[in-house]
Amino acid sequence: MELKDIRNKTVDLLNECLITDKEAISKLVNERVVVSETLADHPIIQVRAINGDYLLGILGILNGILSEDNEFITAEYLSDEDVLIDKFKIIKRLKK
């Protein structure tokens, strides 16, 4: 099975989980933990720097494992104020 197929199956499973328990899955995916600078510098794990802290969530790990060709799994919300995830999807980031 190709990585793209695994990524698609992962998105399908995440969306199935959302249907089953949107609040729990949203809380899990929205959770971030502070990590060390060493982990933040990992070559594949995606970590966000905010106000001097390095924050990691579950999608940062999944995308580190499953991303290729600038395609990433992302959580989509209905609005910027919403904390409940509407759906998961794959996006293609433009190269800088």
C-alpha positions in Angstrom: 0.0 0.0 0.0 1.3 3.4 -0.9 1.7 6.2 1.6 -1.0 8.2 -0.2 -3.4 5.4 0.3 -2.5 5.1 4.0 -3.0 8.9 4.4 -6.4 8.7 2.7 -7.4 5.8 5.0 -6.3 7.8 8.0 -8.5 10.7 7.0 -11.4 8.4 6.4 -10.9 6.9 9.9 -10.6 10.4 11.5 -13.8 11.5 9.8 -15.6 8.3 11.0 -14.4 9.0 14.5 -15.8 12.6 14.2 -19.2 11.1 13.3 -19.1 8.8 16.3 -17.9 11.4 18.9 -17.2 14.9 17.5 -16.6 16.5 20.8 -14.0 13.9 22.0 -12.1 13.8 18.7 -12.1 17.6 18.5 -10.7 17.9 22.1 -8.0 15.3 21.3 -6.9 16.9 18.0 -7.0 20.5 19.5 -4.8 19.5 22.4 -1.2 20.8 22.3 1.7 20.1 24.6 4.8 22.1 25.1 7.9 20.2 23.8 11.6 20.8 23.8 13.5 22.7 21.2 15.2 19.4 20.3 11.9 17.8 19.4 10.8 21.0 17.7 13.9 20.6 15.4 12.9 17.0 14.4 13.2 16.7 10.7 9.6 15.3 10.1 7.5 16.0 13.1 5.5 19.3 12.7 5.8 21.6 15.7 4.4 25.1 16.0 6.2 27.9 17.8 4.0 30.3 19.6 5.2 33.0 22.1 8.5 31.2 22.6 6.9 27.8 23.3 7.1 24.8 20.9 3.7 23.2 20.7 2.9 19.7 19.3 -0.4 18.0 18.6 -1.4 14.6 17.3 -1.7 15.9 13.7 1.9 17.1 13.9 3.0 13.5 14.5 0.6 12.0 12.0 1.7 14.5 9.3 5.3 13.8 10.1 4.7 10.1 9.4 2.2 10.4 6.5 3.1 13.6 4.6 4.7 13.6 1.2 4.6 15.8 -1.9 3.5 18.7 0.3 0.2 17.0 1.1 -0.9 17.2 4.8 -3.9 16.1 6.9 -5.7 19.1 8.3 -8.7 19.7 10.5 -11.4 22.0 9.0 -13.6 24.1 11.2 -16.9 25.9 10.3 -15.5 29.2 11.6 -12.4 30.6 13.3 -14.3 30.7 16.6 -15.4 27.1 16.4 -13.6 24.5 18.6 -15.4 21.5 17.1 -13.9 20.1 14.0 -16.2 19.9 10.9 -14.0 17.4 9.0 -10.5 16.2 8.2 -9.1 16.5 4.8 -5.9 16.5 2.8 -4.5 19.7 1.6 -1.5 20.5 -0.7 0.7 23.2 0.6 2.4 25.4 -2.0 6.2 25.3 -1.9 7.8 28.5 -0.8 
